[in-house]
Amino acid sequence: VTTVVDGPFGSDPPATGKHELQLHMRAAATSALSSHVGFLAGLTPSLARDALGLFALAGSGALGFYAVLSPMHDAAGGRPPA
């Protein structure tokens, strides 16, 4: 059995909110994967100050948080500006 843990950045949309994390989870559930999949949620500076948002992500099934505490990750919804 192989386990894949998906990171929150480098995908569209980045998994920095409950809705975006659920989109990633649904996409994995409907694909023909033959492995276990887990998801990390993106921890941005604004989310680090939002305790309710953190609890919502943790309750949505995130295995953990990928922390990038640089302001550039807040500018484009969790990704550096292009």
N, C-alpha and C positions, 0 to 999 in steps of 0.2 A: 504494500500500500504506500502510495506517495502522498505527501501533504504539500500543498502550495499555499503560501501566505502572500496575499496580494497587498502591495503597498498603496497608499492613498494618492500619491502624486504620479505624474506621468501618464495619466489617463484622463479621459474627458467624459463626464465631469470628475474632478478630483473628489475623493471621499472625505470631505471636510464637514459634512452635515449629515443628519439622520436620513434625509431623503436620498442624498447621493449615495450613501452607504447601502441603502436598501436597493438602489438601482444596480449596484455592483453585485449584490447578493442574488438578485433575481436573474441577472444575466448568467451567472455561474450555474444557477439551478436549472436553467433551461438549455444549457449547452450539453454536449456529449462528453463531458469530462469523466475520466475513470480514476479520479483521485479525490482526496479530501481537500477542501478549500476553506481557508480562513482569511479574514480581512483585518487590516490595520486601518484605523481612522487617522486622518491628518489633524495634528494639533497645531493650530496657527496662533499667533499672539492674541488675536481677539477672542478666539475660542478658549484660550488658557484663562481668560478673565471671566468666562461664562460658565459657572458651575452647573447650571441647568442644562446647557448644551452638552457639556461633558457627560453628565448622567444620561442624557438622551442617547448619545452615541454608544455609551457602554451598554445601556439597556437594549440597544438595537442589534447587538451581537458582535460588536467589534472585539477582537481578541486583545487588542492593545492600541496604543497611540504612537504614531510616528511624529516626533516633535521636531519642528523646524521653527525656531523662534526668531526668525529674521523678518523684518517688516515687508520685505519684497514678496513674501508668500501670502500676504493679505491682499495685495493690490489686485490680483486677477483671480479671486475666488480660490485661493490656496496654491496658486502657481506663480512663478516669477513672470513678470510682464515680458511679452515677446519683443 
